[in-house]
Amino acid sequence: MYKIAAMGDKSSIYGFASIGLEIYPIDEPQAAIHQLRSMVDGGYAVIFITEELATQIESELDRYRELPVPAIIPIPGIQGNTGLGMRNVSKSVEQAVGSDILSDA
């Protein structure tokens, strides 16, 4: 059975525990990379990661973008939305349909 988890600063992900997700409070990029690899090897299908942490380990996340599992979903942290999640959605749509249908231009 696949698992779902959230990782990032504790204040941003603590609420995910109340809905039964495993949480990994991590602030350091190297620890995040290590934990991400462990979760991928451990059968996690969905990993929510705060946008702030995701921007710090973006090259590591790129290794998993083309794989069907895990789905790594950037989420806003308590500091607010950085736009990373929306940029990733836009990039995926553009790749799927061959055009950026979400742009205003």
DOFIVEX-923489 format. One record per residue: residue in three letters; chain; z, x, y of N, C-alpha, C, O, CB in turn. Coordinates in Angstrom, 3 decimals. Glycine has a CB too. Layout:
node residuo Ala, cadena A, nz Z, nx X, ny Y, caz Z, cax X, cay Y, cz Z, cx X, cy Y, oz Z, ox X, oy Y, cbz Z, cbx X, cby Y
...
This chain:
node residuo Met, cadena A, nz 0.000, nx 0.842, ny -1.175, caz 0.000, cax 0.000, cay 0.000, cz 0.000, cx 0.891, cy 1.245, oz 0.710, ox 1.895, oy 1.302, cbz 1.221, cbx -0.960, cby -0.005
node residuo Tyr, cadena A, nz -0.792, nx 0.516, ny 2.221, caz -0.864, cax 1.277, cay 3.460, cz 0.362, cx 1.026, cy 4.333, oz 1.020, ox -0.011, oy 4.246, cbz -2.137, cbx 0.923, cby 4.226
node residuo Lys, cadena A, nz 0.638, nx 2.013, ny 5.174, caz 1.785, cax 1.913, cay 6.072, cz 1.309, cx 1.971, cy 7.516, oz 0.201, ox 2.421, oy 7.808, cbz 2.808, cbx 3.039, cby 5.790
node residuo Ile, cadena A, nz 2.180, nx 1.502, ny 8.417, caz 1.896, cax 1.499, cay 9.850, cz 3.069, cx 2.164, cy 10.560, oz 4.228, ox 1.928, oy 10.218, cbz 1.657, cbx 0.041, cby 10.388
node residuo Ala, cadena A, nz 2.761, nx 2.994, ny 11.549, caz 3.823, cax 3.692, cay 12.276, cz 3.451, cx 3.823, cy 13.745, oz 2.310, ox 3.600, oy 14.149, cbz 4.084, cbx 5.083, cby 11.662
node residuo Ala, cadena A, nz 4.462, nx 4.195, ny 14.530, caz 4.261, cax 4.485, cay 15.950, cz 4.933, cx 5.812, cy 16.254, oz 6.011, ox 6.113, oy 15.741, cbz 4.830, cbx 3.341, cby 16.861
node residuo Met, cadena A, nz 4.267, nx 6.612, ny 17.109, caz 4.870, cax 7.877, cay 17.512, cz 4.672, cx 8.096, cy 18.996, oz 3.674, ox 7.674, oy 19.579, cbz 4.276, cbx 9.044, cby 16.716
node residuo Gly, cadena A, nz 5.634, nx 8.758, ny 19.589, caz 5.621, cax 9.018, cay 21.016, cz 7.041, cx 9.125, cy 21.522, oz 7.968, ox 9.287, oy 20.728, cbz 4.859, cbx 7.924, cby 21.768
node residuo Asp, cadena A, nz 7.233, nx 9.039, ny 22.829, caz 8.593, cax 9.139, cay 23.353, cz 9.402, cx 7.925, cy 22.889, oz 8.882, ox 6.815, oy 22.771, cbz 8.584, cbx 9.238, cby 24.913
node residuo Lys, cadena A, nz 10.678, nx 8.167, ny 22.633, caz 11.545, cax 7.150, cay 22.029, cz 11.567, cx 5.847, cy 22.821, oz 11.513, ox 4.768, oy 22.231, cbz 12.952, cbx 7.684, cby 21.903
node residuo Ser, cadena A, nz 11.645, nx 5.931, ny 24.125, caz 11.726, cax 4.720, cay 24.944, cz 10.484, cx 3.844, cy 24.803, oz 10.575, ox 2.620, oy 24.903, cbz 11.926, cbx 5.092, cby 26.404
node residuo Ser, cadena A, nz 9.338, nx 4.454, ny 24.574, caz 8.081, cax 3.710, cay 24.482, cz 7.857, cx 3.073, cy 23.118, oz 7.193, ox 2.040, oy 23.025, cbz 6.930, cbx 4.619, cby 24.798
node residuo Ile, cadena A, nz 8.398, nx 3.668, ny 22.060, caz 8.089, cax 3.177, cay 20.707, cz 9.247, cx 2.483, cy 20.019, oz 9.072, ox 1.914, oy 18.941, cbz 7.639, cbx 4.311, cby 19.855
node residuo Tyr, cadena A, nz 10.428, nx 2.517, ny 20.620, caz 11.618, cax 1.980, cay 19.976, cz 11.439, cx 0.521, cy 19.548, oz 11.924, ox 0.132, oy 18.486, cbz 12.805, cbx 2.100, cby 20.910
node residuo Gly, cadena A, nz 10.765, nx -0.272, ny 20.338, caz 10.560, cax -1.683, cay 20.019, cz 9.756, cx -1.922, cy 18.753, oz 9.887, ox -2.977, oy 18.132, cbz 9.884, cbx -2.353, cby 21.154
node residuo Phe, cadena A, nz 8.934, nx -0.976, ny 18.364, caz 8.133, cax -1.144, cay 17.145, cz 9.008, cx -1.230, cy 15.899, oz 8.618, ox -1.848, oy 14.909, cbz 7.142, cbx 0.010, cby 17.001
node residuo Ala, cadena A, nz 10.184, nx -0.616, ny 15.942, caz 11.096, cax -0.685, cay 14.806, cz 11.561, cx -2.111, cy 14.557, oz 11.819, ox -2.487, oy 13.413, cbz 12.298, cbx 0.222, cby 15.034
node residuo Ser, cadena A, nz 11.671, nx -2.912, ny 15.616, caz 12.146, cax -4.289, cay 15.462, cz 11.152, cx -5.175, cy 14.725, oz 11.525, ox -6.239, oy 14.233, cbz 12.441, cbx -4.885, cby 16.816
node residuo Ile, cadena A, nz 9.900, nx -4.757, ny 14.641, caz 8.916, cax -5.539, cay 13.881, cz 8.590, cx -4.874, cy 12.544, oz 7.619, ox -5.236, oy 11.879, cbz 7.629, cbx -5.721, cby 14.702
node residuo Gly, cadena A, nz 9.418, nx -3.892, ny 12.157, caz 9.303, cax -3.311, cay 10.833, cz 8.447, cx -2.069, cy 10.705, oz 8.245, ox -1.569, oy 9.599, cbz 8.785, cbx -4.305, cby 9.944
node residuo Leu, cadena A, nz 7.939, nx -1.561, ny 11.821, caz 7.143, cax -0.346, cay 11.752, cz 8.056, cx 0.869, cy 11.726, oz 9.159, ox 0.850, oy 12.271, cbz 6.168, cbx -0.265, cby 12.936
node residuo Glu, cadena A, nz 7.582, nx 1.913, ny 11.090, caz 8.308, cax 3.176, cay 11.128, cz 8.013, cx 3.832, cy 12.470, oz 6.880, ox 3.797, oy 12.951, cbz 7.908, cbx 4.113, cby 9.929
node residuo Ile, cadena A, nz 9.026, nx 4.424, ny 13.064, caz 8.834, cax 5.081, cay 14.356, cz 9.162, cx 6.564, cy 14.231, oz 10.046, ox 6.969, oy 13.476, cbz 9.711, cbx 4.419, cby 15.448
node residuo Tyr, cadena A, nz 8.424, nx 7.356, ny 14.994, caz 8.604, cax 8.796, cay 15.034, cz 8.694, cx 9.211, cy 16.498, oz 7.676, ox 9.434, oy 17.153, cbz 7.439, cbx 9.541, cby 14.298
node residuo Pro, cadena A, nz 9.946, nx 9.313, ny 17.014, caz 10.118, cax 9.730, cay 18.410, cz 9.817, cx 11.224, cy 18.551, oz 10.578, ox 12.072, oy 18.084, cbz 11.559, cbx 9.417, cby 18.904
node residuo Ile, cadena A, nz 8.708, nx 11.523, ny 19.195, caz 8.244, cax 12.905, cay 19.335, cz 7.731, cx 13.106, cy 20.750, oz 7.003, ox 12.268, oy 21.281, cbz 7.134, cbx 13.240, cby 18.291
node residuo Asp, cadena A, nz 8.112, nx 14.214, ny 21.354, caz 7.646, cax 14.557, cay 22.694, cz 6.809, cx 15.838, cy 22.730, oz 6.022, ox 16.041, oy 23.654, cbz 8.827, cbx 14.703, cby 23.617
node residuo Glu, cadena A, nz 6.978, nx 16.691, ny 21.736, caz 6.312, cax 17.999, cay 21.718, cz 4.977, cx 17.935, cy 20.971, oz 4.914, ox 17.389, oy 19.869, cbz 7.226, cbx 19.051, cby 21.068
node residuo Pro, cadena A, nz 3.915, nx 18.483, ny 21.554, caz 2.591, cax 18.435, cay 20.918, cz 2.554, cx 19.044, cy 19.516, oz 1.948, ox 18.462, oy 18.616, cbz 1.594, cbx 19.147, cby 21.787
node residuo Gln, cadena A, nz 3.178, nx 20.185, ny 19.314, caz 3.123, cax 20.825, cay 17.982, cz 3.828, cx 19.954, cy 16.944, oz 3.342, ox 19.811, oy 15.822, cbz 3.775, cbx 22.239, cby 18.022
node residuo Ala, cadena A, nz 4.959, nx 19.376, ny 17.309, caz 5.663, cax 18.482, cay 16.392, cz 4.820, cx 17.238, cy 16.113, oz 4.829, ox 16.721, oy 14.996, cbz 7.038, cbx 18.080, cby 16.972
node residuo Ala, cadena A, nz 4.100, nx 16.763, ny 17.111, caz 3.239, cax 15.588, cay 16.941, cz 2.094, cx 15.886, cy 15.977, oz 1.764, ox 15.060, oy 15.126, cbz 2.679, cbx 15.131, cby 18.298
node residuo Ile, cadena A, nz 1.496, nx 17.055, ny 16.111, caz 0.403, cax 17.440, cay 15.204, cz 0.919, cx 17.511, cy 13.772, oz 0.285, ox 16.997, oy 12.851, cbz -0.213, cbx 18.806, cby 15.624
node residuo His, cadena A, nz 2.057, nx 18.142, ny 13.589, caz 2.653, cax 18.255, cay 12.254, cz 2.950, cx 16.866, cy 11.679, oz 2.637, ox 16.591, oy 10.521, cbz 3.950, cbx 19.101, cby 12.307
node residuo Gln, cadena A, nz 3.552, nx 15.997, ny 12.487, caz 3.890, cax 14.650, cay 12.028, cz 2.635, cx 13.834, cy 11.734, oz 2.596, ox 13.103, oy 10.744, cbz 4.748, cbx 13.932, cby 13.073
node residuo Leu, cadena A, nz 1.618, nx 13.945, ny 12.570, caz 0.369, cax 13.223, cay 12.353, cz -0.260, cx 13.618, cy 11.025, oz -0.677, ox 12.756, oy 10.251, cbz -0.610, cbx 13.486, cby 13.501
node residuo Arg, cadena A, nz -0.330, nx 14.909, ny 10.762, caz -0.899, cax 15.374, cay 9.487, cz -0.100, cx 14.849, cy 8.305, oz -0.667, ox 14.469, oy 7.281, cbz -0.945, cbx 16.908, cby 9.445
node residuo Ser, cadena A, nz 1.217, nx 14.830, ny 8.451, caz 2.078, cax 14.316, cay 7.391, cz 1.834, cx 12.824, cy 7.160, oz 1.811, ox 12.364, oy 6.018, cbz 3.551, cbx 14.564, cby 7.735
node residuo Met, cadena A, nz 1.654, nx 12.077, ny 8.237, caz 1.396, cax 10.633, cay 8.105, cz 0.026, cx 10.377, cy 7.477, oz -0.116, ox 9.474, oy 6.652, cbz 1.481, cbx 9.941, cby 9.483
node residuo Val, cadena A, nz -0.969, nx 11.155, ny 7.856, caz -2.300, cax 10.993, cay 7.261, cz -2.226, cx 11.253, cy 5.757, oz -2.770, ox 10.488, oy 4.960, cbz -3.328, cbx 11.952, cby 7.930
node residuo Asp, cadena A, nz -1.558, nx 12.324, ny 5.380, caz -1.401, cax 12.649, cay 3.960, cz -0.515, cx 11.639, cy 3.239, oz -0.615, ox 11.481, oy 2.023, cbz -0.818, cbx 14.046, cby 3.803
node residuo Gly, cadena A, nz 0.348, nx 10.956, ny 3.983, caz 1.282, cax 10.004, cay 3.394, cz 0.753, cx 8.589, cy 3.269, oz 1.493, ox 7.691, oy 2.867, cbz 2.514, cbx 9.979, cby 4.192
node residuo Gly, cadena A, nz -0.506, nx 8.369, ny 3.601, caz -1.114, cax 7.067, cay 3.379, cz -0.953, cx 6.058, cy 4.495, oz -1.019, ox 4.854, oy 4.245, cbz -0.569, cbx 6.498, cby 2.169
node residuo Tyr, cadena A, nz -0.746, nx 6.510, ny 5.709, caz -0.654, cax 5.588, cay 6.831, cz -2.058, cx 5.117, cy 7.214, oz -2.976, ox 5.924, oy 7.358, cbz 0.055, cbx 6.256, cby 8.041
node residuo Ala, cadena A, nz -2.211, nx 3.803, ny 7.376, caz -3.513, cax 3.240, cay 7.721, cz -3.660, cx 3.053, cy 9.224, oz -4.764, ox 3.166, oy 9.756, cbz -3.717, cbx 1.909, cby 7.011
node residuo Val, cadena A, nz -2.558, nx 2.770, ny 9.913, caz -2.579, cax 2.557, cay 11.355, cz -1.455, cx 3.378, cy 11.976, oz -0.303, ox 3.309, oy 11.549, cbz -2.432, cbx 1.040, cby 11.710
node residuo Ile, cadena A, nz -1.818, nx 4.155, ny 12.992, caz -0.837, cax 4.959, cay 13.702, cz -0.998, cx 4.675, cy 15.189, oz -2.024, ox 4.995, oy 15.788, cbz -1.006, cbx 6.487, cby 13.389
node residuo Phe, cadena A, nz 0.025, nx 4.074, ny 15.770, caz 0.059, cax 3.869, cay 17.212, cz 0.655, cx 5.127, cy 17.830, oz 1.664, ox 5.641, oy 17.346, cbz 0.887, cbx 2.584, cby 17.600
node residuo Ile, cadena A, nz 0.036, nx 5.625, ny 18.898, caz 0.517, cax 6.829, cay 19.561, cz 0.474, cx 6.605, cy 21.068, oz -0.499, ox 6.063, oy 21.591, cbz -0.329, cbx 8.073, cby 19.154
node residuo Thr, cadena A, nz 1.507, nx 7.015, ny 21.750, caz 1.507, cax 6.814, cay 23.199, cz 0.363, cx 7.608, cy 23.820, oz 0.024, ox 8.701, oy 23.367, cbz 2.869, cbx 7.236, cby 23.819
node residuo Glu, cadena A, nz -0.215, nx 7.040, ny 24.856, caz -1.350, cax 7.694, cay 25.516, cz -0.992, cx 9.090, cy 26.007, oz -1.795, ox 10.017, oy 25.900, cbz -1.838, cbx 6.847, cby 26.685
node residuo Glu, cadena A, nz 0.211, nx 9.240, ny 26.543, caz 0.628, cax 10.540, cay 27.060, cz 0.632, cx 11.592, cy 25.962, oz 0.142, ox 12.702, oy 26.167, cbz 2.012, cbx 10.441, cby 27.695
node residuo Leu, cadena A, nz 1.182, nx 11.253, ny 24.794, caz 1.199, cax 12.202, cay 23.684, cz -0.208, cx 12.430, cy 23.143, oz -0.566, ox 13.554, oy 22.790, cbz 2.121, cbx 11.700, cby 22.565
node residuo Ala, cadena A, nz -0.999, nx 11.371, ny 23.079, caz -2.368, cax 11.492, cay 22.573, cz -3.202, cx 12.455, cy 23.408, oz -4.010, ox 13.207, oy 22.862, cbz -3.037, cbx 10.126, cby 22.544
node residuo Thr, cadena A, nz -3.017, nx 12.443, ny 24.725, caz -3.789, cax 13.351, cay 25.574, cz -3.401, cx 14.806, cy 25.315, oz -4.208, ox 15.712, oy 25.527, cbz -3.578, cbx 13.004, cby 27.057
node residuo Gln, cadena A, nz -2.181, nx 15.029, ny 24.860, caz -1.732, cax 16.388, cay 24.583, cz -2.262, cx 16.926, cy 23.255, oz -2.303, ox 18.140, oy 23.052, cbz -0.227, cbx 16.435, cby 24.582
node residuo Ile, cadena A, nz -2.668, nx 16.034, ny 22.352, caz -3.158, cax 16.481, cay 21.042, cz -4.553, cx 15.919, cy 20.751, oz -4.907, ox 15.669, oy 19.598, cbz -2.178, cbx 16.056, cby 19.932
node residuo Glu, cadena A, nz -5.323, nx 15.728, ny 21.797, caz -6.632, cax 15.089, cay 21.657, cz -7.563, cx 15.816, cy 20.676, oz -8.294, ox 15.164, oy 19.929, cbz -7.297, cbx 15.006, cby 23.010
node residuo Ser, cadena A, nz -7.547, nx 17.135, ny 20.668, caz -8.416, cax 17.863, cay 19.735, cz -8.020, cx 17.600, cy 18.287, oz -8.880, ox 17.566, oy 17.406, cbz -8.366, cbx 19.369, cby 20.022
node residuo Glu, cadena A, nz -6.740, nx 17.416, ny 18.034, caz -6.284, cax 17.067, cay 16.682, cz -6.722, cx 15.648, cy 16.325, oz -7.157, ox 15.395, oy 15.202, cbz -4.744, cbx 17.196, cby 16.572
node residuo Leu, cadena A, nz -6.608, nx 14.737, ny 17.263, caz -7.015, cax 13.355, cay 17.010, cz -8.507, cx 13.251, cy 16.722, oz -8.935, ox 12.388, oy 15.955, cbz -6.657, cbx 12.475, cby 18.199
node residuo Asp, cadena A, nz -9.303, nx 14.130, ny 17.337, caz -10.748, cax 14.122, cay 17.112, cz -11.098, cx 14.329, cy 15.643, oz -12.145, ox 13.871, oy 15.184, cbz -11.414, cbx 15.197, cby 17.954
node residuo Arg, cadena A, nz -10.233, nx 15.012, ny 14.905, caz -10.480, cax 15.258, cay 13.473, cz -10.518, cx 13.962, cy 12.669, oz -11.121, ox 13.915, oy 11.597, cbz -9.403, cbx 16.184, cby 12.903
node residuo Tyr, cadena A, nz -9.883, nx 12.918, ny 13.175, caz -9.740, cax 11.675, cay 12.423, cz -10.586, cx 10.527, cy 12.964, oz -10.586, ox 9.441, oy 12.386, cbz -8.307, cbx 11.265, cby 12.412
node residuo Arg, cadena A, nz -11.297, nx 10.745, ny 14.049, caz -12.041, cax 9.647, cay 14.703, cz -13.132, cx 9.036, cy 13.823, oz -13.364, ox 7.829, oy 13.885, cbz -12.669, cbx 10.151, cby 15.984
node residuo Glu, cadena A, nz -13.785, nx 9.827, ny 13.029, caz -14.893, cax 9.315, cay 12.214, cz -14.434, cx 8.739, cy 10.881, oz -15.232, ox 8.139, oy 10.161, cbz -15.895, cbx 10.416, cby 11.962
node residuo Leu, cadena A, nz -13.166, nx 8.910, ny 10.545, caz -12.660, cax 8.418, cay 9.266, cz -12.250, cx 6.954, cy 9.375, oz -11.752, ox 6.522, oy 10.414, cbz -11.471, cbx 9.268, cby 8.795
node residuo Pro, cadena A, nz -12.456, nx 6.194, ny 8.309, caz -12.050, cax 4.790, cay 8.355, cz -10.523, cx 4.622, cy 8.395, oz -10.020, ox 3.655, oy 8.967, cbz -12.616, cbx 4.052, cby 7.150
node residuo Val, cadena A, nz -9.805, nx 5.543, ny 7.801, caz -8.341, cax 5.506, cay 7.767, cz -7.836, cx 6.908, cy 8.036, oz -8.327, ox 7.848, oy 7.411, cbz -7.805, cbx 4.966, cby 6.395
node residuo Pro, cadena A, nz -6.913, nx 7.094, ny 8.901, caz -6.142, cax 6.096, cay 9.617, cz -6.819, cx 5.684, cy 10.918, oz -7.606, ox 6.437, oy 11.492, cbz -4.754, cbx 6.619, cby 9.899
node residuo Ala, cadena A, nz -6.502, nx 4.489, ny 11.364, caz -6.893, cax 4.058, cay 12.705, cz -5.781, cx 4.541, cy 13.626, oz -4.629, ox 4.132, oy 13.484, cbz -7.108, cbx 2.475, cby 12.800
node residuo Ile, cadena A, nz -6.124, nx 5.405, ny 14.565, caz -5.144, cax 5.936, cay 15.501, cz -5.368, cx 5.245, cy 16.837, oz -6.410, ox 5.410, oy 17.472, cbz -5.258, cbx 7.498, cby 15.636
node residuo Ile, cadena A, nz -4.378, nx 4.470, ny 17.251, caz -4.505, cax 3.589, cay 18.400, cz -3.612, cx 4.073, cy 19.546, oz -2.388, ox 4.006, oy 19.435, cbz -4.147, cbx 2.145, cby 18.011
node residuo Pro, cadena A, nz -4.202, nx 4.557, ny 20.643, caz -3.378, cax 4.929, cay 21.801, cz -2.813, cx 3.681, cy 22.486, oz -3.520, ox 2.694, oy 22.692, cbz -4.206, cbx 5.763, cby 22.811
node residuo Ile, cadena A, nz -1.543, nx 3.746, ny 22.828, caz -0.876, cax 2.639, cay 23.507, cz -0.218, cx 3.154, cy 24.785, oz 0.181, ox 4.317, oy 24.843, cbz 0.176, cbx 1.969, cby 22.577
node residuo Pro, cadena A, nz -0.100, nx 2.321, ny 25.794, caz 0.596, cax 2.753, cay 27.011, cz 2.068, cx 3.030, cy 26.721, oz 2.692, ox 2.351, oy 25.904, cbz 0.465, cbx 1.686, cby 28.118
node residuo Gly, cadena A, nz 2.603, nx 4.019, ny 27.390, caz 4.023, cax 4.299, cay 27.277, cz 4.770, cx 3.632, cy 28.418, oz 4.189, ox 2.861, oy 29.182, cbz 4.283, cbx 5.810, cby 27.269
node residuo Ile, cadena A, nz 6.043, nx 3.926, ny 28.533, caz 6.826, cax 3.323, cay 29.605, cz 6.406, cx 3.851, cy 30.968, oz 6.718, ox 3.244, oy 31.992, cbz 8.307, cbx 3.578, cby 29.384
node residuo Gln, cadena A, nz 5.692, nx 4.990, ny 30.990, caz 5.205, cax 5.540, cay 32.253, cz 4.005, cx 4.774, cy 32.783, oz 3.613, ox 4.954, oy 33.936, cbz 4.844, cbx 7.000, cby 32.083
node residuo Gly, cadena A, nz 3.419, nx 3.924, ny 31.954, caz 2.271, cax 3.134, cay 32.381, cz 1.019, cx 3.484, cy 31.601, oz 1.041, ox 4.320, oy 30.697, cbz 2.023, cbx 3.330, cby 33.856
node residuo Asn, cadena A, nz -0.044, nx 2.846, ny 31.957, caz -1.331, cax 2.990, cay 31.293, cz -2.115, cx 4.136, cy 31.929, oz -2.290, ox 4.178, oy 33.147, cbz -2.134, cbx 1.673, cby 31.365
node residuo Thr, cadena A, nz -2.584, nx 5.060, ny 31.098, caz -3.402, cax 6.170, cay 31.604, cz -4.889, cx 5.879, cy 31.488, oz -5.707, ox 6.612, oy 32.043, cbz -3.074, cbx 7.453, cby 30.854
node residuo Gly, cadena A, nz -5.248, nx 4.819, ny 30.775, caz -6.654, cax 4.483, cay 30.577, cz -7.263, cx 5.088, cy 29.329, oz -8.420, ox 4.808, oy 29.016, cbz -7.438, cbx 4.917, cby 31.756
node residuo Leu, cadena A, nz -6.509, nx 5.918, ny 28.599, caz -7.041, cax 6.574, cay 27.405, cz -7.460, cx 5.554, cy 26.354, oz -8.527, ox 5.693, oy 25.755, cbz -6.006, cbx 7.532, cby 26.819
node residuo Gly, cadena A, nz -6.650, nx 4.545, ny 26.124, caz -6.989, cax 3.538, cay 25.120, cz -8.301, cx 2.841, cy 25.426, oz -9.129, ox 2.649, oy 24.536, cbz -5.886, cbx 2.514, cby 25.017
node residuo Met, cadena A, nz -8.494, nx 2.464, ny 26.676, caz -9.729, cax 1.782, cay 27.070, cz -10.933, cx 2.720, cy 26.980, oz -12.019, ox 2.296, oy 26.583, cbz -9.601, cbx 1.228, cby 28.495
node residuo Arg, cadena A, nz -10.750, nx 3.981, ny 27.341, caz -11.853, cax 4.948, cay 27.203, cz -12.252, cx 5.092, cy 25.751, oz -13.441, ox 5.203, oy 25.451, cbz -11.457, cbx 6.321, cby 27.778
node residuo Asn, cadena A, nz -11.286, nx 5.094, ny 24.835, caz -11.600, cax 5.207, cay 23.415, cz -12.345, cx 3.979, cy 22.916, oz -13.280, ox 4.100, oy 22.123, cbz -10.327, cbx 5.410, cby 22.604
node residuo Val, cadena A, nz -11.942, nx 2.803, ny 23.370, caz -12.652, cax 1.583, cay 22.988, cz -14.084, cx 1.645, cy 23.502, oz -15.026, ox 1.335, oy 22.773, cbz -11.929, cbx 0.325, cby 23.536
node residuo Ser, cadena A, nz -14.244, nx 2.046, ny 24.759, caz -15.574, cax 2.150, cay 25.349, cz -16.445, cx 3.135, cy 24.579, oz -17.621, ox 2.872, oy 24.329, cbz -15.473, cbx 2.573, cby 26.810
node residuo Lys, cadena A, nz -15.865, nx 4.259, ny 24.208, caz -16.605, cax 5.279, cay 23.454, cz -17.033, cx 4.742, cy 22.086, oz -18.144, ox 5.010, oy 21.629, cbz -15.745, cbx 6.551, cby 23.280
node residuo Ser, cadena A, nz -16.141, nx 3.978, ny 21.434, caz -16.467, cax 3.409, cay 20.124, cz -17.560, cx 2.364, cy 20.232, oz -18.459, ox 2.317, oy 19.393, cbz -15.227, cbx 2.795, cby 19.487
node residuo Val, cadena A, nz -17.494, nx 1.522, ny 21.258, caz -18.530, cax 0.505, cay 21.462, cz -19.868, cx 1.172, cy 21.736, oz -20.893, ox 0.776, oy 21.180, cbz -18.153, cbx -0.440, cby 22.624
node residuo Glu, cadena A, nz -19.857, nx 2.179, ny 22.588, caz -21.099, cax 2.879, cay 22.910, cz -21.710, cx 3.516, cy 21.670, oz -22.924, ox 3.474, oy 21.470, cbz -20.849, cbx 3.943, cby 23.975
node residuo Gln, cadena A, nz -20.855, nx 4.104, ny 20.842, caz -21.339, cax 4.731, cay 19.613, cz -21.905, cx 3.677, cy 18.656, oz -22.904, ox 3.925, oy 17.980, cbz -20.204, cbx 5.521, cby 18.927
node residuo Ala, cadena A, nz -21.275, nx 2.510, ny 18.598, caz -21.705, cax 1.470, cay 17.664, cz -23.001, cx 0.795, cy 18.084, oz -23.851, ox 0.508, oy 17.240, cbz -20.627, cbx 0.435, cby 17.523
node residuo Val, cadena A, nz -23.166, nx 0.532, ny 19.400, caz -24.340, cax -0.220, cay 19.839, cz -25.368, cx 0.632, cy 20.572, oz -26.461, ox 0.158, oy 20.879, cbz -23.913, cbx -1.347, cby 20.727
node residuo Gly, cadena A, nz -25.024, nx 1.889, ny 20.854, caz -25.975, cax 2.777, cay 21.500, cz -26.028, cx 2.666, cy 23.018, oz -26.884, ox 3.280, oy 23.655, cbz -27.314, cbx 2.520, cby 20.957
node residuo Ser, cadena A, nz -25.124, nx 1.892, ny 23.597, caz -25.103, cax 1.710, cay 25.040, cz -23.696, cx 1.360, cy 25.479, oz -22.944, ox 0.733, oy 24.732, cbz -26.099, cbx 0.618, cby 25.477
node residuo Asp, cadena A, nz -23.339, nx 1.760, ny 26.678, caz -22.025, cax 1.434, cay 27.214, cz -22.082, cx 0.050, cy 27.830, oz -22.390, ox -0.088, oy 29.013, cbz -21.564, cbx 2.487, cby 28.256
node residuo Ile, cadena A, nz -21.789, nx -0.972, ny 27.050, caz -21.875, cax -2.351, cay 27.516, cz -20.655, cx -2.757, cy 28.338, oz -20.641, ox -3.835, oy 28.931, cbz -22.033, cbx -3.288, cby 26.334
node residuo Leu, cadena A, nz -19.636, nx -1.909, ny 28.378, caz -18.417, cax -2.251, cay 29.094, cz -18.402, cx -1.709, cy 30.523, oz -17.484, ox -2.028, oy 31.278, cbz -17.222, cbx -1.730, cby 28.340
node residuo Ser, cadena A, nz -19.373, nx -0.914, ny 30.911, caz -19.343, cax -0.336, cay 32.251, cz -19.819, cx -1.359, cy 33.278, oz -20.569, ox -2.285, oy 32.967, cbz -20.213, cbx 0.935, cby 32.315
node residuo Asp, cadena A, nz -19.359, nx -1.161, ny 34.505, caz -19.732, cax -2.041, cay 35.604, cz -21.087, cx -1.690, cy 36.200, oz -21.705, ox -2.515, oy 36.873, cbz -18.682, cbx -1.991, cby 36.678
node residuo Ala, cadena A, nz -21.546, nx -0.481, ny 35.957, caz -22.791, cax -0.005, cay 36.566, cz -24.022, cx -0.557, cy 35.896, oz -25.140, ox -0.241, oy 36.303, cbz -22.843, cbx 1.487, cby 36.531
